[in-house]
Amino acid sequence: MEQFDEVKRPSHYIRGGMECIDVVKVFVMDHDGFEGHCMASVVQYLWRWKYKNGLQDLKKAREFLDFLIKYVEEKKGE
């Protein structure tokens, strides 16, 4: 039986035997700073939305994706 801990290993961050943090590490490995933060946040909120805060988490994911899009657009304009 899987052991969950609401601080160290909450159930809403475990899917298919994988932990969200491990997926995030791979997802953002080539990105630093603000880009990495935004990407990690999008993954985190999409990962847990159905098991924690529902629509609120989907909106947070969209907000962080919008932050990333704006950041990339502004960098291109430099």
C-alpha positions as CSV (number, residue, x, y, z in Angstrom):
1,M,0.0,0.0,0.0
2,E,1.3,3.5,-1.0
3,Q,2.2,5.8,1.9
4,F,1.2,9.4,1.5
5,D,2.3,12.3,3.6
6,E,0.5,15.6,3.1
7,V,3.8,17.5,3.3
8,K,6.4,15.2,1.8
9,R,4.3,13.0,-0.5
10,P,0.7,14.3,-0.9
11,S,-1.6,12.0,-2.8
12,H,-2.6,14.7,-5.3
13,Y,1.1,14.8,-6.6
14,I,1.3,11.0,-7.3
15,R,-0.1,9.6,-10.5
16,G,0.7,6.2,-12.1
17,G,3.5,5.6,-9.6
18,M,5.2,8.9,-10.6
19,E,5.7,11.9,-8.4
20,C,5.0,15.3,-10.0
21,I,8.4,16.7,-8.8
22,D,10.2,14.0,-10.8
23,V,8.3,14.9,-13.9
24,V,8.9,18.6,-13.3
25,K,12.7,18.0,-13.0
26,V,12.8,16.4,-16.4
27,F,10.4,18.9,-18.0
28,V,12.4,22.0,-17.0
29,M,16.0,20.6,-17.1
30,D,17.0,22.9,-20.0
31,H,15.3,26.0,-18.6
32,D,16.5,28.5,-16.0
33,G,15.0,31.2,-13.9
34,F,11.6,32.6,-14.7
35,E,11.0,30.3,-17.7
36,G,11.7,27.2,-15.6
37,H,9.5,28.5,-12.8
38,C,6.5,29.2,-15.1
39,M,6.9,25.8,-16.8
40,A,7.1,24.0,-13.5
41,S,4.0,25.8,-12.2
42,V,2.0,24.9,-15.3
43,V,2.9,21.2,-14.9
44,Q,2.2,21.3,-11.2
45,Y,-1.3,22.8,-11.6
46,L,-2.2,20.6,-14.6
47,W,-1.0,17.5,-12.7
48,R,-3.1,18.1,-9.6
49,W,-6.2,20.0,-10.9
50,K,-8.6,17.2,-10.8
51,Y,-7.5,16.0,-7.3
52,K,-7.1,19.3,-5.4
53,N,-8.5,22.6,-6.5
54,G,-10.3,21.8,-9.8
55,L,-11.1,24.8,-12.0
56,Q,-9.0,27.1,-9.9
57,D,-5.8,25.0,-10.7
58,L,-6.6,25.1,-14.4
59,K,-6.9,28.8,-14.3
60,K,-3.6,29.1,-12.4
61,A,-1.9,26.8,-15.0
62,R,-3.3,29.2,-17.7
63,E,-2.0,32.2,-15.9
64,F,1.5,30.8,-15.6
65,L,1.4,29.8,-19.3
66,D,0.4,33.4,-20.1
67,F,3.3,34.7,-18.0
68,L,5.7,32.5,-20.0
69,I,4.2,33.6,-23.3
70,K,4.5,37.3,-22.4
71,Y,8.1,36.7,-21.2
72,V,9.1,35.0,-24.4
73,E,7.4,37.6,-26.5
74,E,9.2,40.4,-24.7
75,K,12.6,38.6,-25.0
76,K,12.1,38.3,-28.8
77,G,11.5,42.0,-28.9
78,E,14.9,42.8,-27.4
